[in-house]
Amino acid sequence: MKPSVFKYLVLTIIFLAVCNTYAQERKIINYTEVGGLIHLNNTFGNNAEFNAFRTRTGITRIINKNYGLGIALGTDNYKRSTGATYNTLPITFNAAYFFNPELTGLKLDAYGGYSIKLFDNLNRGLTAGAGLSYSVAVNNGLNLGVQTGYNYQEIDYPSTFVQQGFNLGSFRIGLGITFK
């Protein structure tokens, strides 16, 4: 395992533990998603295709019976069809609409933020997306669900690079767990 990946995993575990503690005390839910981003389009050219593995963890404050606002941290690991990789560490603000006040069933979500360059092997750029998910209650404090939607990611290069950067559009699909 690469040292930077190990650091990210440790940070994610600490973040999850803190989020779960807050969720027990307030009207805050914690969710974690693992999934993929399937290539739809890009501005890179050369008929390049990018698919990605995705992880996300976040907290959402329920502001009334159907709406929530939150923040999330994740990683998207894009791999180009020719083997090149682009790794991002997006920090996003999220909005959610729960059709059921019990937080089960259908949910609409939207997010936007920025992928920061924390380590040398990370790319930066604007990120945004929206989607639909469906979850079922396992018990009073836990939901399992599936998510789908659209994800947009910019890959920015420093101004000293010849290439100016590019944009990626992806179909998002994932499995999620929600602690409520």
CYANA upper distance limits for C-alpha pairs under 8 A (distance plus 0.5 A):
  1 MET  CA      5 VAL  CA      7.24
  1 MET  CA      6 PHE  CA      7.17
  2 LYS  CA      6 PHE  CA      6.85
  3 PRO  CA      7 LYS  CA      6.74
  4 SER  CA      8 TYR  CA      6.78
  4 SER  CA    119 PHE  CA      7.60
  5 VAL  CA      9 LEU  CA      6.74
  6 PHE  CA     10 VAL  CA      6.79
  7 LYS  CA     11 LEU  CA      6.73
  8 TYR  CA     12 THR  CA      6.60
  9 LEU  CA     13 ILE  CA      6.71
 10 VAL  CA     14 ILE  CA      6.80
 11 LEU  CA     15 PHE  CA      6.57
 12 THR  CA     16 LEU  CA      6.57
 12 THR  CA     57 THR  CA      8.13
 13 ILE  CA     17 ALA  CA      6.73
 14 ILE  CA     18 VAL  CA      6.79
 15 PHE  CA     19 CYS  CA      6.60
 16 LEU  CA     20 ASN  CA      6.53
 16 LEU  CA     30 ASN  CA      8.27
 16 LEU  CA     57 THR  CA      7.58
 16 LEU  CA     58 GLY  CA      8.48
 17 ALA  CA     21 THR  CA      6.81
 18 VAL  CA     22 TYR  CA      6.93
 19 CYS  CA     23 ALA  CA      6.61
 19 CYS  CA     30 ASN  CA      6.56
 19 CYS  CA     58 GLY  CA      8.14
 19 CYS  CA     59 ILE  CA      6.91
 20 ASN  CA     24 GLN  CA      6.93
 20 ASN  CA     29 ILE  CA      8.31
 20 ASN  CA     30 ASN  CA      6.71
 20 ASN  CA    179 PHE  CA      7.57
 21 THR  CA     25 GLU  CA      7.36
 22 TYR  CA     26 ARG  CA      6.67
 22 TYR  CA     28 ILE  CA      7.36
 23 ALA  CA     27 LYS  CA      7.00
 23 ALA  CA     28 ILE  CA      5.13
 23 ALA  CA     29 ILE  CA      5.81
 23 ALA  CA     30 ASN  CA      7.00
 23 ALA  CA    179 PHE  CA      7.86
 23 ALA  CA    180 LYS  CA      6.87
 24 GLN  CA     28 ILE  CA      8.24
 24 GLN  CA    180 LYS  CA      8.02
 27 LYS  CA     61 ARG  CA      6.67
 27 LYS  CA     62 ILE  CA      6.38
 27 LYS  CA    180 LYS  CA      8.46
 28 ILE  CA     59 ILE  CA      7.09
 28 ILE  CA     60 THR  CA      6.05
 28 ILE  CA     61 ARG  CA      5.00
 28 ILE  CA     62 ILE  CA      6.55
 28 ILE  CA    180 LYS  CA      7.40
 29 ILE  CA     59 ILE  CA      6.14
 29 ILE  CA     60 THR  CA      5.78
 29 ILE  CA     61 ARG  CA      7.05
 29 ILE  CA     62 ILE  CA      8.06
 29 ILE  CA    178 THR  CA      7.33
 29 ILE  CA    179 PHE  CA      6.16
 29 ILE  CA    180 LYS  CA      5.11
 30 ASN  CA     57 THR  CA      7.80
 30 ASN  CA     58 GLY  CA      6.21
 30 ASN  CA     59 ILE  CA      5.00
 30 ASN  CA     60 THR  CA      6.93
 30 ASN  CA    178 THR  CA      6.15
 30 ASN  CA    179 PHE  CA      5.59
 30 ASN  CA    180 LYS  CA      7.09
 31 TYR  CA     56 ARG  CA      8.46
 31 TYR  CA     57 THR  CA      6.08
 31 TYR  CA     58 GLY  CA      6.02
 31 TYR  CA     59 ILE  CA      6.95
 31 TYR  CA    176 GLY  CA      7.34
 31 TYR  CA    177 ILE  CA      6.07
 31 TYR  CA    178 THR  CA      4.71
 31 TYR  CA    179 PHE  CA      6.65
 32 THR  CA     55 THR  CA      7.91
 32 THR  CA     56 ARG  CA      6.00
 32 THR  CA     57 THR  CA      4.74
 32 THR  CA     58 GLY  CA      7.11
 32 THR  CA    176 GLY  CA      6.03
 32 THR  CA    177 ILE  CA      5.90
 32 THR  CA    178 THR  CA      7.03
 33 GLU  CA     54 ARG  CA      8.27
 33 GLU  CA     55 THR  CA      6.05
 33 GLU  CA     56 ARG  CA      5.50
 33 GLU  CA     57 THR  CA      6.86
 33 GLU  CA    174 GLY  CA      6.82
 33 GLU  CA    175 LEU  CA      6.13
 33 GLU  CA    176 GLY  CA      4.75
 33 GLU  CA    177 ILE  CA      7.08
 34 VAL  CA     53 PHE  CA      8.33
 34 VAL  CA     54 ARG  CA      6.23
 34 VAL  CA     55 THR  CA      5.09
 34 VAL  CA     56 ARG  CA      7.13
 34 VAL  CA    174 GLY  CA      5.96
 34 VAL  CA    175 LEU  CA      6.03
 34 VAL  CA    176 GLY  CA      6.94
 35 GLY  CA     53 PHE  CA      6.55
 35 GLY  CA     54 ARG  CA      5.63
 35 GLY  CA     55 THR  CA      7.01
 35 GLY  CA    172 ARG  CA      7.97
 35 GLY  CA    173 ILE  CA      6.12
 35 GLY  CA    174 GLY  CA      4.25
 35 GLY  CA    175 LEU  CA      6.56
 36 GLY  CA     51 ASN  CA      7.93
 36 GLY  CA     52 ALA  CA      6.04
 36 GLY  CA     53 PHE  CA      5.08
 36 GLY  CA     54 ARG  CA      5.85
 36 GLY  CA    172 ARG  CA      6.54
 36 GLY  CA    173 ILE  CA      6.04
 36 GLY  CA    174 GLY  CA      6.68
 37 LEU  CA     51 ASN  CA      6.08
 37 LEU  CA     52 ALA  CA      5.32
 37 LEU  CA     53 PHE  CA      6.83
 37 LEU  CA     54 ARG  CA      7.43
 37 LEU  CA    151 ASN  CA      8.09
 37 LEU  CA    170 SER  CA      5.88
 37 LEU  CA    171 PHE  CA      5.95
 37 LEU  CA    172 ARG  CA      5.21
 37 LEU  CA    173 ILE  CA      7.02
 38 ILE  CA     50 PHE  CA      7.89
 38 ILE  CA     51 ASN  CA      5.49
 38 ILE  CA     52 ALA  CA      7.21
 38 ILE  CA    170 SER  CA      5.70
 38 ILE  CA    171 PHE  CA      5.47
 38 ILE  CA    172 ARG  CA      7.00
 38 ILE  CA    173 ILE  CA      8.50
 39 HIS  CA     49 GLU  CA      6.61
 39 HIS  CA     50 PHE  CA      5.81
 39 HIS  CA     51 ASN  CA      5.72
 39 HIS  CA    168 LEU  CA      8.22
 39 HIS  CA    169 GLY  CA      7.05
 39 HIS  CA    170 SER  CA      5.22
 39 HIS  CA    171 PHE  CA      7.00
 40 LEU  CA    168 LEU  CA      8.32
 40 LEU  CA    169 GLY  CA      5.95
 40 LEU  CA    170 SER  CA      5.48
 40 LEU  CA    171 PHE  CA      6.98
 41 ASN  CA     49 GLU  CA      8.24
 41 ASN  CA    168 LEU  CA      6.51
 41 ASN  CA    169 GLY  CA      5.54
 41 ASN  CA    170 SER  CA      7.42
 42 ASN  CA     48 ALA  CA      8.34
 42 ASN  CA     49 GLU  CA      8.29
 42 ASN  CA    166 PHE  CA      7.52
 42 ASN  CA    167 ASN  CA      5.87
 42 ASN  CA    168 LEU  CA      4.92
 42 ASN  CA    169 GLY  CA      6.50
 43 THR  CA    166 PHE  CA      5.80
 43 THR  CA    167 ASN  CA      5.91
 43 THR  CA    168 LEU  CA      7.40
 44 PHE  CA     48 ALA  CA      7.30
 44 PHE  CA    165 GLY  CA      8.16
 44 PHE  CA    166 PHE  CA      5.83
 44 PHE  CA    167 ASN  CA      7.60
 48 ALA  CA     80 ARG  CA      7.07
 48 ALA  CA     81 SER  CA      6.79
 48 ALA  CA     82 THR  CA      8.17
 49 GLU  CA     80 ARG  CA      6.10
 49 GLU  CA     81 SER  CA      5.84
 50 PHE  CA     78 TYR  CA      6.43
 50 PHE  CA     79 LYS  CA      5.92
 50 PHE  CA     80 ARG  CA      4.99
 50 PHE  CA     81 SER  CA      6.79
 50 PHE  CA    168 LEU  CA      8.26
 51 ASN  CA     78 TYR  CA      5.98
 51 ASN  CA     79 LYS  CA      6.10
 51 ASN  CA     80 ARG  CA      7.30
 51 ASN  CA    170 SER  CA      8.28
 52 ALA  CA     76 ASP  CA      6.62
 52 ALA  CA     77 ASN  CA      5.54
 52 ALA  CA     78 TYR  CA      4.58
 52 ALA  CA     79 LYS  CA      6.51
 53 PHE  CA     76 ASP  CA      6.27
 53 PHE  CA     77 ASN  CA      5.73
 53 PHE  CA     78 TYR  CA      7.25
 54 ARG  CA     74 GLY  CA      7.83
 54 ARG  CA     75 THR  CA      6.23
 54 ARG  CA     76 ASP  CA      5.04
 54 ARG  CA     77 ASN  CA      6.96
 55 THR  CA     74 GLY  CA      5.81
 55 THR  CA     75 THR  CA      5.89
 55 THR  CA     76 ASP  CA      7.19
 56 ARG  CA     72 ALA  CA      7.17
 56 ARG  CA     73 LEU  CA      6.28
 56 ARG  CA     74 GLY  CA      4.56
 56 ARG  CA     75 THR  CA      7.08
 57 THR  CA     72 ALA  CA      6.07
 57 THR  CA     73 LEU  CA      6.11
 57 THR  CA     74 GLY  CA      6.66
 58 GLY  CA     70 GLY  CA      7.60
 58 GLY  CA     71 ILE  CA      6.11
 58 GLY  CA     72 ALA  CA      4.34
 58 GLY  CA     73 LEU  CA      6.62
 59 ILE  CA     70 GLY  CA      5.94
 59 ILE  CA     71 ILE  CA      6.27
 59 ILE  CA     72 ALA  CA      6.91
 60 THR  CA     68 GLY  CA      6.31
 60 THR  CA     69 LEU  CA      5.76
 60 THR  CA     70 GLY  CA      4.48
 60 THR  CA     71 ILE  CA      7.15
 60 THR  CA     94 ASN  CA      8.20
 61 ARG  CA     68 GLY  CA      5.84
 61 ARG  CA     69 LEU  CA      5.87
 61 ARG  CA     70 GLY  CA      6.32
 62 ILE  CA     66 ASN  CA      8.12
 62 ILE  CA     67 TYR  CA      6.47
 62 ILE  CA     68 GLY  CA      4.74
 62 ILE  CA     69 LEU  CA      7.17
 63 ILE  CA     67 TYR  CA      6.24
 63 ILE  CA     68 GLY  CA      5.86
 63 ILE  CA     69 LEU  CA      7.64
 64 ASN  CA     68 GLY  CA      7.71
 65 LYS  CA     98 PHE  CA      8.46
 65 LYS  CA    101 PRO  CA      5.49
 66 ASN  CA     97 TYR  CA      6.05
 66 ASN  CA     98 PHE  CA      5.26
 66 ASN  CA     99 PHE  CA      6.90
 66 ASN  CA    100 ASN  CA      7.36
 66 ASN  CA    101 PRO  CA      5.87
 67 TYR  CA     95 ALA  CA      8.00
 67 TYR  CA     96 ALA  CA      6.22
 67 TYR  CA     97 TYR  CA      5.26
 67 TYR  CA     98 PHE  CA      6.71
 68 GLY  CA     95 ALA  CA      6.29
 68 GLY  CA     96 ALA  CA      5.56
 68 GLY  CA     97 TYR  CA      7.06
 68 GLY  CA     98 PHE  CA      8.49
 69 LEU  CA     93 PHE  CA      8.03
 69 LEU  CA     94 ASN  CA      6.15
 69 LEU  CA     95 ALA  CA      5.12
 69 LEU  CA     96 ALA  CA      6.90
 70 GLY  CA     93 PHE  CA      6.26
 70 GLY  CA     94 ASN  CA      5.47
 70 GLY  CA     95 ALA  CA      6.96
 71 ILE  CA     91 ILE  CA      7.78
 71 ILE  CA     92 THR  CA      6.09
 71 ILE  CA     93 PHE  CA      5.00
 71 ILE  CA     94 ASN  CA      6.15
 72 ALA  CA     90 PRO  CA      8.49
 72 ALA  CA     91 ILE  CA      6.25
 72 ALA  CA     92 THR  CA      5.78
 72 ALA  CA     93 PHE  CA      7.03
 72 ALA  CA     94 ASN  CA      7.73
 73 LEU  CA     89 LEU  CA      7.67
 73 LEU  CA     90 PRO  CA      6.44
 73 LEU  CA     91 ILE  CA      5.25
 73 LEU  CA     92 THR  CA      7.14
 74 GLY  CA     89 LEU  CA      6.16
 74 GLY  CA     90 PRO  CA      6.02
 74 GLY  CA     91 ILE  CA      7.26
 75 THR  CA     87 ASN  CA      7.65
 75 THR  CA     88 THR  CA      6.04
 75 THR  CA     89 LEU  CA      5.08
 75 THR  CA     90 PRO  CA      6.68
 76 ASP  CA     87 ASN  CA      6.37
 76 ASP  CA     88 THR  CA      5.73
 76 ASP  CA     89 LEU  CA      7.17
 76 ASP  CA     90 PRO  CA      8.17
 77 ASN  CA     85 THR  CA      7.58
 77 ASN  CA     86 TYR  CA      6.57
 77 ASN  CA     87 ASN  CA      4.99
 77 ASN  CA     88 THR  CA      6.92
 78 TYR  CA     85 THR  CA      6.07
 78 TYR  CA     86 TYR  CA      5.50
 78 TYR  CA     87 ASN  CA      6.48
 79 LYS  CA     83 GLY  CA      6.68
 79 LYS  CA     84 ALA  CA      6.36
 79 LYS  CA     85 THR  CA      4.91
 79 LYS  CA     86 TYR  CA      6.88
 80 ARG  CA     84 ALA  CA      5.64
 80 ARG  CA     85 THR  CA      6.51
 86 TYR  CA    121 ASN  CA      8.39
 86 TYR  CA    122 LEU  CA      7.45
 86 TYR  CA    123 ASN  CA      6.82
 87 ASN  CA    121 ASN  CA      7.29
 87 ASN  CA    122 LEU  CA      5.44
 87 ASN  CA    123 ASN  CA      6.27
 88 THR  CA    115 SER  CA      6.14
 88 THR  CA    116 ILE  CA      7.65
 88 THR  CA    117 LYS  CA      8.14
 88 THR  CA    122 LEU  CA      5.81
 88 THR  CA    123 ASN  CA      5.73
 88 THR  CA    124 ARG  CA      6.89
 89 LEU  CA    115 SER  CA      5.42
 89 LEU  CA    116 ILE  CA      6.28
 89 LEU  CA    117 LYS  CA      7.82
 89 LEU  CA    118 LEU  CA      8.30
 89 LEU  CA    122 LEU  CA      7.49
 89 LEU  CA    123 ASN  CA      8.30
 89 LEU  CA    124 ARG  CA      8.24
 90 PRO  CA    113 GLY  CA      7.23
 90 PRO  CA    114 TYR  CA      5.94
 90 PRO  CA    115 SER  CA      4.30
 90 PRO  CA    116 ILE  CA      6.87
 90 PRO  CA    127 THR  CA      7.52
 91 ILE  CA    113 GLY  CA      6.16
 91 ILE  CA    114 TYR  CA      6.17
 91 ILE  CA    115 SER  CA      6.56
 91 ILE  CA    116 ILE  CA      7.98
 92 THR  CA    111 TYR  CA      6.60
 92 THR  CA    112 GLY  CA      5.68
 92 THR  CA    113 GLY  CA      4.59
 92 THR  CA    114 TYR  CA      7.01
 92 THR  CA    127 THR  CA      8.32
 92 THR  CA    128 ALA  CA      8.46
 93 PHE  CA    111 TYR  CA      6.05
 93 PHE  CA    112 GLY  CA      6.12
 93 PHE  CA    113 GLY  CA      6.60
 94 ASN  CA    109 ASP  CA      7.58
 94 ASN  CA    110 ALA  CA      6.26
 94 ASN  CA    111 TYR  CA      4.81
 94 ASN  CA    112 GLY  CA      7.27
 95 ALA  CA    109 ASP  CA      6.16
 95 ALA  CA    110 ALA  CA      5.88
 95 ALA  CA    111 TYR  CA      6.83
 96 ALA  CA    107 LYS  CA      7.27
 96 ALA  CA    108 LEU  CA      6.12
 96 ALA  CA    109 ASP  CA      4.87
 96 ALA  CA    110 ALA  CA      7.07
 97 TYR  CA    107 LYS  CA      6.09
 97 TYR  CA    108 LEU  CA      5.62
 97 TYR  CA    109 ASP  CA      6.91
 98 PHE  CA    103 LEU  CA      6.50
 98 PHE  CA    104 THR  CA      8.20
 98 PHE  CA    105 GLY  CA      8.39
 98 PHE  CA    106 LEU  CA      6.98
 98 PHE  CA    107 LYS  CA      5.05
 98 PHE  CA    108 LEU  CA      7.15
 99 PHE  CA    103 LEU  CA      8.20
 99 PHE  CA    105 GLY  CA      7.54
 99 PHE  CA    106 LEU  CA      6.24
 99 PHE  CA    107 LYS  CA      6.43
100 ASN  CA    104 THR  CA      6.49
100 ASN  CA    105 GLY  CA      6.89
100 ASN  CA    106 LEU  CA      7.73
103 LEU  CA    135 SER  CA      8.46
104 THR  CA    134 TYR  CA      7.67
104 THR  CA    135 SER  CA      5.70
104 THR  CA    136 VAL  CA      5.89
104 THR  CA    137 ALA  CA      6.83
104 THR  CA    143 ASN  CA      7.72
105 GLY  CA    133 SER  CA      8.36
105 GLY  CA    134 TYR  CA      5.47
105 GLY  CA    135 SER  CA      5.56
105 GLY  CA    136 VAL  CA      6.73
106 LEU  CA    132 LEU  CA      7.50
106 LEU  CA    133 SER  CA      6.16
106 LEU  CA    134 TYR  CA      5.03
106 LEU  CA    135 SER  CA      7.30
107 LYS  CA    132 LEU  CA      6.20
107 LYS  CA    133 SER  CA      5.72
107 LYS  CA    134 TYR  CA      6.80
108 LEU  CA    130 ALA  CA      8.08
108 LEU  CA    131 GLY  CA      6.40
108 LEU  CA    132 LEU  CA      5.20
108 LEU  CA    133 SER  CA      7.09
109 ASP  CA    130 ALA  CA      5.99
109 ASP  CA    131 GLY  CA      5.86
109 ASP  CA    132 LEU  CA      6.79
109 ASP  CA    133 SER  CA      8.48
110 ALA  CA    128 ALA  CA      8.15
110 ALA  CA    129 GLY  CA      6.24
110 ALA  CA    130 ALA  CA      4.61
110 ALA  CA    131 GLY  CA      6.99
111 TYR  CA    128 ALA  CA      5.94
111 TYR  CA    129 GLY  CA      5.92
111 TYR  CA    130 ALA  CA      6.77
112 GLY  CA    126 LEU  CA      8.27
112 GLY  CA    127 THR  CA      6.21
112 GLY  CA    128 ALA  CA      4.56
112 GLY  CA    129 GLY  CA      7.01
113 GLY  CA    126 LEU  CA      6.54
113 GLY  CA    127 THR  CA      5.84
113 GLY  CA    128 ALA  CA      6.79
114 TYR  CA    124 ARG  CA      7.69
114 TYR  CA    125 GLY  CA      6.14
114 TYR  CA    126 LEU  CA      4.98
114 TYR  CA    127 THR  CA      5.95
115 SER  CA    123 ASN  CA      7.62
115 SER  CA    124 ARG  CA      5.25
115 SER  CA    125 GLY  CA      5.62
115 SER  CA    126 LEU  CA      6.69
115 SER  CA    127 THR  CA      7.19
116 ILE  CA    122 LEU  CA      8.04
116 ILE  CA    123 ASN  CA      7.58
116 ILE  CA    124 ARG  CA      5.42
116 ILE  CA    125 GLY  CA      7.53
117 LYS  CA    122 LEU  CA      5.75
117 LYS  CA    123 ASN  CA      6.19
117 LYS  CA    124 ARG  CA      5.76
118 LEU  CA    122 LEU  CA      7.21
123 ASN  CA    155 ILE  CA      6.68
123 ASN  CA    156 ASP  CA      7.33
123 ASN  CA    157 TYR  CA      8.16
124 ARG  CA    154 GLU  CA      8.02
124 ARG  CA    155 ILE  CA      6.37
124 ARG  CA    156 ASP  CA      6.14
124 ARG  CA    157 TYR  CA      8.23
125 GLY  CA    153 GLN  CA      7.30
125 GLY  CA    154 GLU  CA      5.25
125 GLY  CA    155 ILE  CA      5.61
125 GLY  CA    156 ASP  CA      5.81
126 LEU  CA    153 GLN  CA      6.48
126 LEU  CA    154 GLU  CA      5.74
126 LEU  CA    155 ILE  CA      8.22
127 THR  CA    151 ASN  CA      7.96
127 THR  CA    152 TYR  CA      6.01
127 THR  CA    153 GLN  CA      4.99
127 THR  CA    154 GLU  CA      6.85
128 ALA  CA    151 ASN  CA      6.49
128 ALA  CA    152 TYR  CA      5.69
128 ALA  CA    153 GLN  CA      7.22
129 GLY  CA    149 GLY  CA      7.81
129 GLY  CA    150 TYR  CA      5.87
129 GLY  CA    151 ASN  CA      4.85
129 GLY  CA    152 TYR  CA      6.33
130 ALA  CA    149 GLY  CA      6.14
130 ALA  CA    150 TYR  CA      6.12
130 ALA  CA    151 ASN  CA      7.37
131 GLY  CA    147 GLN  CA      7.58
131 GLY  CA    148 THR  CA      6.01
131 GLY  CA    149 GLY  CA      4.24
131 GLY  CA    150 TYR  CA      6.71
131 GLY  CA    172 ARG  CA      8.46
132 LEU  CA    147 GLN  CA      6.40
132 LEU  CA    148 THR  CA      6.07
132 LEU  CA    149 GLY  CA      6.56
133 SER  CA    145 GLY  CA      7.27
133 SER  CA    146 VAL  CA      6.05
133 SER  CA    147 GLN  CA      4.65
133 SER  CA    148 THR  CA      6.71
134 TYR  CA    145 GLY  CA      5.85
134 TYR  CA    146 VAL  CA      6.08
134 TYR  CA    147 GLN  CA      7.13
135 SER  CA    143 ASN  CA      6.54
135 SER  CA    144 LEU  CA      5.78
135 SER  CA    145 GLY  CA      4.30
135 SER  CA    146 VAL  CA      6.99
136 VAL  CA    143 ASN  CA      5.90
136 VAL  CA    144 LEU  CA      6.04
136 VAL  CA    145 GLY  CA      6.74
137 ALA  CA    141 GLY  CA      8.48
137 ALA  CA    142 LEU  CA      6.49
137 ALA  CA    143 ASN  CA      4.82
137 ALA  CA    144 LEU  CA      7.00
138 VAL  CA    142 LEU  CA      6.01
138 VAL  CA    143 ASN  CA      5.93
138 VAL  CA    144 LEU  CA      7.34
139 ASN  CA    143 ASN  CA      7.71
140 ASN  CA    180 LYS  CA      8.17
141 GLY  CA    179 PHE  CA      6.10
141 GLY  CA    180 LYS  CA      5.31
142 LEU  CA    177 ILE  CA      7.64
142 LEU  CA    178 THR  CA      6.14
142 LEU  CA    179 PHE  CA      5.31
142 LEU  CA    180 LYS  CA      6.56
143 ASN  CA    177 ILE  CA      6.22
143 ASN  CA    178 THR  CA      5.47
143 ASN  CA    179 PHE  CA      7.16
143 ASN  CA    180 LYS  CA      8.33
144 LEU  CA    175 LEU  CA      8.10
144 LEU  CA    176 GLY  CA      6.29
144 LEU  CA    177 ILE  CA      5.17
144 LEU  CA    178 THR  CA      6.90
145 GLY  CA    175 LEU  CA      6.31
145 GLY  CA    176 GLY  CA      5.52
145 GLY  CA    177 ILE  CA      6.82
146 VAL  CA    173 ILE  CA      7.96
146 VAL  CA    174 GLY  CA      6.22
146 VAL  CA    175 LEU  CA      5.09
146 VAL  CA    176 GLY  CA      6.45
147 GLN  CA    172 ARG  CA      7.96
147 GLN  CA    173 ILE  CA      5.96
147 GLN  CA    174 GLY  CA      5.58
147 GLN  CA    175 LEU  CA      6.71
147 GLN  CA    176 GLY  CA      7.70
148 THR  CA    171 PHE  CA      7.79
148 THR  CA    172 ARG  CA      5.58
148 THR  CA    173 ILE  CA      4.89
148 THR  CA    174 GLY  CA      7.05
149 GLY  CA    171 PHE  CA      6.38
149 GLY  CA    172 ARG  CA      5.40
149 GLY  CA    173 ILE  CA      7.27
150 TYR  CA    169 GLY  CA      7.73
150 TYR  CA    170 SER  CA      6.30
150 TYR  CA    171 PHE  CA      5.35
150 TYR  CA    172 ARG  CA      5.94
151 ASN  CA    169 GLY  CA      6.36
151 ASN  CA    170 SER  CA      5.61
151 ASN  CA    171 PHE  CA      6.80
151 ASN  CA    172 ARG  CA      6.69
152 TYR  CA    167 ASN  CA      7.79
152 TYR  CA    168 LEU  CA      6.25
152 TYR  CA    169 GLY  CA      5.27
152 TYR  CA    170 SER  CA      6.99
153 GLN  CA    167 ASN  CA      6.23
153 GLN  CA    168 LEU  CA      5.63
153 GLN  CA    169 GLY  CA      7.14
154 GLU  CA    165 GLY  CA      7.94
154 GLU  CA    166 PHE  CA      6.41
154 GLU  CA    167 ASN  CA      4.86
154 GLU  CA    168 LEU  CA      6.77
155 ILE  CA    165 GLY  CA      5.90
155 ILE  CA    166 PHE  CA      5.87
155 ILE  CA    167 ASN  CA      6.58
155 ILE  CA    168 LEU  CA      8.37
156 ASP  CA    164 GLN  CA      7.48
156 ASP  CA    165 GLY  CA      5.18
156 ASP  CA    166 PHE  CA      7.33
157 TYR  CA    161 PHE  CA      6.84
157 TYR  CA    163 GLN  CA      7.74
157 TYR  CA    164 GLN  CA      6.59
157 TYR  CA    165 GLY  CA      5.81
159 SER  CA    164 GLN  CA      7.92
